[in-house]
Amino acid sequence: MDGSTVIHPDWCHIQQCRVGTPGAAYAWHRSSPVSGCADPDTGSLVDVSLWQIRPGHVNVLLEFPDGIEEGTELTADQAEQLAATMTRLVASARG
């Protein structure tokens, strides 16, 4: 950083944020993760959060904290398409 004041998006969680952190290899804004989809058998979770590594590009980050596999970064459009697909699947499952 150049010493200027850091402006955080409204959704940015200061403890998750790395913008302006001395010694950080990368700088990004990040929201608090929202955990969901706990598997009743394994307890596996999916954490979902917003993050922004470049101005103007806010992405959705899906992570698997149990280390099942690496996370996936989606654009807002991709996340919207995934949500719509999941909504249709749930509707089909419920009949």
Buried (B, 14 or more C-beta within 10 A) or exposed (E): EEEEEEEEEEBBBEEBBBBBEEEEEEBBBBBBBEEEEEEEEEEBBBBBBBBBBEEEEBBBBBBBEEEEEEBBEBEEEEBEEBEEEEEEEEEEEEE
